[in-house]
Amino acid sequence: MTHIWQGLRSGEWLTTARARAYALILLVICSLAIIGWLAVSRGLIDANGKPIGTDFSNVYAAGELTWQGKPADAYDPALQHAAEKATFGGREVPFYGWHYPPFCFAVAFLVASLPYALGLALWLAASFAAYLAAIRAILPRPETLLIAAAFPAVFVNIGHGQNGFLTAALLGGALLLLDRRPWLAGVLIGLLAYKPQFGVMIPLVLVATGRWRTFAAAALTVAALALATTLAFGPQAWDAFLASTRFTRLVVLEAGDTGWHKIQTVFALVRMWGGTIALAYAAQGAVTMMLAVALVWLWRSRAAFALKAAALSIAVIVATPYSLDYDMMALAPAIAFLAVDGMKRGFAPYQKTALAVLWIVPLFARTVAEATLIPIGVLTMLAVFGLVLHRSKSELGDASWWLSAPRPIK
């Protein structure tokens, strides 16, 4: 038992050869599962009566409504559901709500110009390529593409036809370019506004470290997207979006219509364990505040940039009350940056094992939470965030973080 514990601490069990082998095995198994899933589907409906690419159906339906000149209807649950059923020839399918800001209609409009299957395939292929390019740029090693492609969150994202690839690409790219090309990093951060719930920690870090060029570029990008959307679809699209946020909050989040086991947050943890809505918000608020304080300390310190980037990538997911298992694609940049740090400066105790756990946990997060009420996804993310802070503090010593703060970037 002692030998096993020492192995977990040192991480000597996770060699490069083993990492490649494990990734290849999982890639083959999950690819075969996807092929089988498609083989038993009929007319774009799977064996469970759900559309292929489940959540993508709401994007496609919103795009069809946009082609009809009625984008605001996508925010009405009844009209959106009718459009989703019409997409599949009037067959009964589950409702997948459209909760995105109006500038996402541009993507919906484009994919709806194609047949459903082709639109889904091109959406996943293009965003997957962007994701792989970002991770390969962070960690330029021969095994990176294989391990990134086999990351279990990839298959969760494919199953839902979701936008996790795009989130990982934008977040990873922004962090990689933050110091070298701050304006371009800001544009990528601004594009991340299609997930407004992720826009809590990133602006905080930019302000705390005086990265004003990046902050300005992000703000201008969001403003440009909002203006273009208003000109294209009219202010009524924004009115409908703002009105729909009440439904999103009451039904999707607070009532747990999505399913607590799917949501990887402290809010869902409390609700899954029977806590009240007020207690869930209080717990989430406390964790978010602690994450904010920790990030400000970390990013103003002289800790290695890779540790800062990894911590921010994790906090982006955990700081919001609403993120799902496919959103754990954002962990890919965190894993890549932590691997960079370990290969460059040596792995800290448990760092390799933590990387392996963080890599595999999206495969089990939903099913374990549903079966046992143990939210291993959010618990793992918080634990790894803590390990990053511990390594940073150990290396910095007891010096005041105010004294070690970097000079702001003008």
Residue, then its C-alpha position, 0 to 999 in steps of 0.5 A: m500500500t505504501h508503494i502505491w501511495q508513493g507511486l501516486r505521489s511521484g507520478e512515476w507510473l505515468t510515463t509518456a509511453r503509458a499516456r500514449a497507450y491509454a489515450l489510444i485505447l480510450l480513443v478506439i473504444c469511444s470511437l467505436a461507441i460513437i459509430g455504434w450509436l450512429a449505426v442504430s439511429r434512424g433518421l437522425i434520431d437515436a435509439n433513445g428518441k433523441p436527435i443525433g447531436t442532441d443540443f445541436s438541434n436547438v442551434y439548428a432550429a434557431g438558425e431555421l427561425t433566423w432564416q424565416g426572419k423570426p430569430a426572437d422566436a428561438y427564446d420562446p420555449a414553445l416556438q423553439h420546440a416546435a421549430e426543433k420538431a419541424t427540423f425532424g419532420g414533425r417527429e416528437v423530440p425532447f426540448y433543447g432550449w436556446h439560451y445564447p446571446p443574440f450574436c450566436f444567431a450568426v453561427a446558427f444561421l450558417v449551419a442551418s443553411l446546410p442539411y442537419a447532418l452536414g451542418l453538425a459534422l462541419w460544426l464539430a470538425a471545424s471547432f475540433a480542429a481549432y481546439l487541437a491547434a490551440i492545445r498543440a500550440i500550448l504543448p508542442r509535443p508529438e503525443t499532444l494531438l493523440i492525448a488531446a483527441a482522446f480527452p474524454a470530454v471530447f466524446v461528451n461534447i461530440g455526443h451533445g453537438q456542443n460548443g466545448f471545442l470552441t470554448a477550449a480553443l478560445l480560452g487556450g488561445a487567449l491565454l497563450l497569446l496574452d503576453r505576446r499579442p494582448w490585443l488578439a488575446g482580447v479579441l478571443i476573450g471577447l468571442l467567449a462572451y457567447k458563454p456569458q456565465f464564464g465571463v466572471m474570472i477572466p475580466l477580474v484577472l485582466v484588471a488585477t494585473g493591469r492588462w488594459r489592452t487585452f481588457a479593451a480589446a475584449a470589451l470592444t469585441v463584445a460591443a462590436l458583436a452586440l452592435a452587429t447583432t442589433l443591426a442584423f436582427g433588431p433590438q427585439a432579439w435582445d429584448a427576447f434574450l433578456a426576457s428568456t433569462r428568467f426561464t433559464r434561471l428558474v427552470v434550467l438552473e434552479a429547478g434542475d431541469t437539466g439534471w443535477h448530475k450533469i451540472q458540474t458546479v457547487f450550486a448543483l452539488v448543494r441542490m443534488w444533496g437536497g439543499t435549498i436554492a438560497l443555500a446553493y447560491a450562498a455556497q456557490g457565492a462563497v466558492t466563487m469569492m474564494l476563487a476570485v481572491a486566490l486568482v488575484w493573489l496568484w496572478r499578481s504573484r511571480a508564480a510561473f505563468a503556466l500555473k496561472a493559466a491552469a488555475l484560471s482555466i479551472a476557475v472559469i468552469v467552477a466559478t459559475p453556478y451553471s456549467l455542464d460536463y461538456d464544458m469541461m473541455a475548458l480543462a484541456p488548456a489547464i492540463a496542457f499548461l500544467a504539463v508544460d510547467g511540469m516538463k519545464r520545471g519538474f513535476a510537484p508531488y501528485q502533479k502527474t497523478a492529478l493531471a491524469v485524474l483531471w484528464i479522465v474525470p469527464l468520462f465518469a463525472r455524470t454517471v457517478a454523480e447520478a448513481t452515487l450523488i458524489p459530484i466527482g467532477v467539481l470536487t476534482m476541479l477544486a482539488v487540482f485548483g488547490l494543488v496549483l495554489h499549493r505549488s505556487k505558494s511553496e515556490l514563492g515562500d512567505a513573501s507578501w504577494w503585494l511585494s511580488a506583484p508584477r508591474p502592470i501592463k499598460 
